[in-house]
Amino acid sequence: MRFSKLLRGIFKRRLSVEEERLINQYLDEAGKFLFFQMNRVDQCHALSVAKTLLKTAGYQDGIDLKLLVTAGLLHDVGKVEGDLNFWSRIAAGLVRRIKPAWREKYGREGQNNFWSRICHGFYVDLVHPARGSYMAQSLGIEKGVVELIRHHHDPLVQGQSRELAWLQAADNKN
């Protein structure tokens, strides 16, 4: 996520009419519950991902756009409001992109050191796809969406679904 979008997400107070319409069009009550338990920064990021998907993947043949946009809105639901503070969010995002091995090393649950809050951010960032997919599955979200949530940070592999490739590209862009 770009720093300017992070700041916009922190200070933005209300959803626009367009954003409310998008949420209502693609999310059922369980999906809305998951969406609104994320903090404002993650909600703004998810909305940006969904809008990017609508603009780019919406014109592709063979793409399940409803599945894809729903997954875009829910892909980070494993990050629950209160899990990450400002600095742990920044650190986790940078480490994931620059030195991912540190996230594995220092993000293990139960780390107790001077940097424990930052390390907790690494942990949340590391497990949020599995945690979010479990939460979504528990609430009856469509299996295809659950799988996209679970794998949205997996390395690109030959033969993965087109929807996953589009979700990963939109997530990385936003």
Sequence and secondary structure as in RCSB ss.txt:
>XXXX:A:sequence
MRFSKLLRGIFKRRLSVEEERLINQYLDEAGKFLFFQMNRVDQCHALSVAKTLLKTAGYQDGIDLKLLVTAGLLH
DVGKVEGDLNFWSRIAAGLVRRIKPAWREKYGREGQNNFWSRICHGFYVDLVHPARGSYMAQSLGIEKGVVELIR
HHHDPLVQGQSRELAWLQAADNKN
>XXXX:A:secstr
  HHHHHHHHH  S  HHHHHHHHHH  HHHHHHHHTS HHHHHHHHHHHHHHHHHGGGSTT  HHHHHHHHHHT
TTTS TTS  HHHHHHHHHHHHH HHHHHHH STT  STTHHHHHHHHHHHHHHHHHHHHHHHTT  HHHHHHHH
HTTS   TT  HHHHHHHHHHHH 
